Amino acid sequence: MTIKVIQWATGAIGKTCLRQVIDHPDLELVGLYVYSDKKVGKDAGEIARRPETGIKATNSVDEIIALDADVVLHLPLNPPVTFDEHDEVIKRLLRSGKSVITTVAHTFPKAEGEAYLQGFEDACREGGSVLLGTGINPGFIGERLSILLTGACAKVDQVTVTEIYDVSEVLSPGFIFDLMGVGLPVAEVAGGARASNIFRHIFGEVVAYAGHAMKIEFDEIRPDHEFAITERELTLPAGTVPAGGVVNFRWRFHGMKDGQPFFTIQMLWICDRSLPGWDRSDGWEVEIKGAPGIRARVDLVEPEGLADRSKAMQYCVAGPVIRAIPEVMRAEPGVLTIPAFAPFTPRMT
């Protein structure tokens, strides 16, 4: 059976997914959504550096909705300012009969409340479709790898998941300044910068999923962020950061149980490694305190000998998306929650 796929967006990771779809013998590209006016009307093959496909890019949501497809690989360029418009697009896709695999949240929508979850369940039931949130983080490291590792423990006291990402070479000013808030005063970043609101939603779902998988009812999900400022003007490829602006970020969320953090996820996004305490290598770390204690680290290795320009980071986000397609096709209509096999749980029921 050939699976009909729509690729939503063609940023660096979106193009990596697009190439996988074009190249895969069991997948048929039937639609391509783009944000850039310059890409509208271009053949998907030209955008992906592949032979012509006959599929032309569009920036019309209505045109995408009208297509006959099995699944949409939804990789928007940047997370939304708010999730309302973002979520409504996903619901429209689901109601039209297309399953959606997205890399922006939705790994555990129940974290936002039963009514929020029900909105997606209703859309899935109407369209006979499935919604799955995945990616590397969220989607793989926190929800799958860390939970899997707890299964090797007789006792777990605390789980900490850490992402370290040097963003200093990112070229996009929109990502660095508009999304992250690089260069803003600490009070403005902590008090409601775009990234703060987005991460609360996305990684609140990760923490809530961990509680769901390990059968632990957290008392609360507590934010606990840390920022570092530059004392000198800092020049990045994306632009100049004034002295006194935030350059390094530790976005941290705790699942609290009995007054103590039980599950913590933190993202260290770094523009200046020279600041004290911030010289960390890119990758992901999982630390479990318990019996036994476990420390695991995931480092990415750049692929060799490939003609495509995709980086290891782009492949490792695209990988879980592509791998999820057959699982989504087999699932019953509704929100698909990532399964966890035999993790640590305090009780057996």
C-alpha positions in Angstrom: 0.0 0.0 0.0 1.3 3.4 -0.9 0.7 6.1 1.7 -0.3 9.5 0.4 1.6 12.3 2.2 1.4 16.1 2.4 4.5 17.9 3.6 3.7 21.0 5.6 6.6 23.5 5.4 10.1 23.4 4.0 12.4 24.8 6.5 15.7 22.9 7.1 13.9 20.1 8.9 10.9 20.2 6.6 13.1 19.8 3.6 14.8 16.8 5.2 11.4 15.2 5.7 10.4 16.1 2.2 13.4 14.3 0.7 12.6 11.2 2.8 9.0 11.2 1.4 10.1 11.7 -2.2 12.8 8.9 -1.9 10.7 6.4 0.0 9.1 3.5 -2.1 6.1 3.3 0.1 5.3 7.0 0.3 3.7 9.2 -2.3 3.9 13.0 -2.1 0.6 14.5 -3.0 0.9 18.0 -1.6 3.3 20.6 -0.3 2.6 23.7 1.9 5.1 26.5 2.1 5.2 29.8 3.9 7.4 31.7 1.5 5.8 33.5 -1.5 9.0 32.8 -3.4 8.4 29.0 -3.2 4.8 29.1 -4.3 4.4 27.3 -7.6 7.8 25.6 -7.5 8.0 21.9 -7.9 8.6 20.0 -4.7 11.6 18.3 -6.4 13.2 21.7 -7.1 12.8 22.7 -3.4 14.2 19.4 -2.2 17.0 19.2 -4.8 15.3 16.1 -6.3 14.0 15.3 -9.8 10.7 17.0 -10.7 7.7 15.4 -8.9 4.7 17.2 -10.5 3.7 18.5 -7.1 3.6 22.3 -6.9 4.0 24.2 -3.6 1.2 26.2 -2.3 0.6 28.6 0.6 -3.2 28.1 0.6 -4.5 26.1 3.5 -7.8 25.6 1.6 -5.9 23.9 -1.3 -4.2 21.6 1.2 -7.5 20.7 2.9 -9.0 19.8 -0.5 -6.3 17.3 -1.3 -6.8 13.5 -1.0 -4.1 12.4 1.5 -3.6 9.9 4.3 -1.2 12.0 6.5 0.2 15.5 6.9 3.8 15.9 8.2 3.2 19.1 10.0 6.5 20.9 10.6 5.8 24.6 10.9 8.8 27.0 10.6 8.5 28.4 14.1 6.3 27.6 17.1 3.2 29.8 17.3 2.8 33.0 19.3 -0.3 31.4 20.7 -1.6 27.9 20.0 -5.1 29.0 19.1 -4.5 29.5 15.3 -2.0 26.7 15.2 -4.4 24.3 16.8 -7.3 25.3 14.5 -5.2 24.5 11.4 -4.4 21.0 12.9 -8.1 20.4 13.6 -9.1 21.5 10.1 -6.6 18.9 8.7 -8.0 16.2 11.0 -11.6 17.0 10.2 -10.8 16.7 6.5 -9.8 13.1 7.0 -6.0 13.5 7.1 -4.0 12.2 10.1 -1.4 14.7 11.4 2.1 14.1 12.7 3.4 17.4 14.2 6.6 18.5 15.8 5.1 21.3 17.8 3.6 20.0 21.0 0.6 17.5 21.1 2.7 14.7 22.5 0.2 14.7 25.5 -2.6 17.3 24.9 -4.3 16.1 28.1 -1.8 18.3 30.0 -3.7 21.3 28.9 -7.0 20.0 30.3 -9.8 17.6 29.3 -11.6 20.2 27.2 -8.4 20.9 25.2 -7.8 17.2 24.5 -11.5 16.7 23.6 -11.2 19.3 20.9 -8.7 17.2 19.0 -10.5 13.9 19.8 -13.7 15.4 18.3 -11.8 16.5 15.1 -10.2 13.0 14.8 -13.6 11.3 15.2 -15.2 13.5 12.6 -12.4 12.9 10.1 -11.5 9.3 11.0 -8.0 10.5 11.6 -5.1 10.4 14.1 -3.0 13.1 15.8 0.5 12.4 17.0 3.1 14.8 18.4 6.7 13.7 18.0 10.2 14.8 17.1 13.5 14.5 19.0 12.6 16.8 22.0 9.8 16.8 22.6 8.8 13.3 21.3 11.8 11.0 21.8 14.3 12.0 24.5 11.9 12.9 27.3 8.8 10.8 26.5 10.6 7.6 25.2 14.2 7.4 26.1 14.1 8.6 29.7 10.9 6.6 30.4 12.5 3.5 28.9 15.6 3.9 31.1 13.5 3.9 34.3 12.5 0.4 33.4 16.0 -0.8 34.4 15.6 0.6 38.0 14.2 -1.1 41.1 13.8 2.4 42.6 13.6 5.9 41.1 13.9 9.0 43.2 14.4 11.6 40.4 14.7 11.9 36.6 16.4 14.8 34.9 16.4 15.3 31.1 18.7 18.0 29.7 19.0 19.4 26.2 22.2 21.4 25.4 22.0 23.4 22.2 24.5 26.0 21.0 22.4 28.4 19.0 25.2 30.9 18.4 25.5 29.9 14.7 21.8 30.0 13.9 21.3 32.4 11.0 17.7 33.3 11.5 17.1 36.6 13.3 13.4 35.5 13.7 14.5 32.5 15.7 17.2 34.2 17.7 15.6 37.5 18.5 11.8 37.1 18.0 11.4 33.5 19.3 14.2 33.1 21.8 14.3 36.7 23.0 18.1 37.0 22.8 19.2 40.5 23.8 16.1 41.3 25.9 16.5 42.2 29.6 16.1 39.3 32.1 12.8 40.6 33.4 11.2 40.8 30.0 12.4 37.3 29.0 11.2 35.7 32.3 8.0 37.7 32.4 6.5 36.5 29.1 8.8 36.3 26.2 7.5 34.3 23.3 9.7 31.3 24.1 8.6 31.3 27.7 4.9 30.8 26.8 5.6 28.3 24.0 7.9 26.2 26.2 5.4 26.2 29.1 2.9 24.5 26.8 5.3 22.1 25.0 7.4 20.9 27.9 4.4 21.0 30.3 3.1 18.2 28.1 6.4 16.3 28.4 6.3 16.5 32.2 2.7 15.5 32.3 3.4 12.6 30.0 6.1 11.3 32.3 3.7 11.4 35.2 1.1 9.5 33.1 3.7 6.8 32.0 5.1 6.3 35.5 1.6 6.5 37.1 2.7 9.5 39.3 0.2 12.3 39.9 2.3 15.4 40.2 1.3 18.1 42.7 2.1 20.7 40.1 4.4 21.5 37.2 6.7 24.2 38.4 8.8 26.5 36.1 12.3 27.3 37.3 14.3 29.2 34.7 17.8 30.7 34.7 19.3 33.2 32.4 22.8 34.7 31.8 23.5 38.2 30.3 26.4 39.5 28.3 28.5 42.3 29.8 29.8 43.2 26.3 28.2 43.7 22.9 28.1 40.3 21.3 28.0 39.8 17.5 26.3 36.7 16.2 25.6 35.7 12.6 22.0 36.6 13.1 22.7 40.1 14.5 24.2 42.1 17.4 23.3 41.6 21.0 23.7 44.7 23.2 25.5 44.5 26.5 23.1 43.7 29.3 20.9 41.4 27.2 20.2 37.8 27.8 22.4 35.4 25.8 22.0 32.0 27.6 18.8 30.3 28.7 18.0 27.4 31.0 14.3 26.7 30.5 13.4 24.3 33.2 10.2 22.6 34.3 9.7 20.3 37.3 7.0 17.7 38.0 6.7 18.2 41.7 5.8 15.4 44.1 5.6 15.9 47.9 7.5 19.1 47.6 10.4 17.7 45.6 11.2 17.6 41.9 10.5 14.1 40.6 10.8 14.6 36.8 12.7 17.6 35.4 13.2 18.6 31.8 15.5 21.5 31.0 16.7 23.1 27.8 20.1 24.9 27.8 20.1 27.2 24.8 23.5 28.9 24.6 24.8 31.9 22.6 28.0 32.4 24.6 29.8 29.4 26.0 32.5 31.6 27.5 30.3 32.6 30.4 31.0 30.7 33.7 29.0 27.5 34.0 27.8 27.5 30.4 30.6 25.6 28.6 28.5 22.5 27.7 28.6 20.3 24.6 25.6 19.9 22.4 23.5 16.8 23.1 21.0 15.3 25.5 21.5 13.9 28.9 19.3 11.7 31.1 20.1 11.3 34.7 18.2 9.0 37.0 18.8 9.0 40.8 17.7 5.7 42.2 18.7 2.0 42.4 20.6 1.9 40.2 21.4 5.4 39.3 21.7 5.9 35.5 23.5 8.5 33.4 23.0 8.4 29.7 24.1 10.8 27.0 23.1 11.1 23.3 25.5 12.8 20.9 24.8 13.3 17.3 27.3 12.3 14.6 27.2 14.1 11.3 26.5 11.7 8.4 29.3 11.2 5.9 29.2 10.6 2.2 25.7 12.0 1.6 24.9 14.5 -1.1 22.2 16.3 0.8 23.0 19.3 3.0 21.0 18.1 6.0 22.7 18.2 9.3 22.5 15.5 12.0 20.1 17.6 14.1 17.7 17.8 11.1 17.9 14.1 10.4 17.1 13.3 14.1 14.0 15.4 14.1 12.8 14.1 10.8 13.6 10.5 11.7 10.8 10.1 14.4 8.4 11.8 12.1 8.9 9.4 9.2 9.1 6.4 11.5 5.8 7.3 13.0 3.8 7.2 9.7 3.0 3.4 9.7 2.1 3.5 13.4 -0.3 6.4 12.8 -1.8 4.5 9.8 -2.5 1.5 12.0 -3.9 3.5 15.0 -7.6 3.9 15.7 -9.0 7.5 15.2 -8.1 9.8 18.0 -5.1 11.3 19.7 -2.3 8.8 19.7 -0.3 8.8 23.0 3.2 7.4 22.8 3.2 4.0 24.5 5.6 3.1 27.3 6.6 -0.5 28.0 7.3 -1.5 31.6 8.6 1.8 33.0 9.2 2.3 36.7 6.0 2.9 38.6 5.6 3.3 42.4 2.5 1.1 42.3 1.5 -1.8 40.1 -2.0 -0.5 39.5 
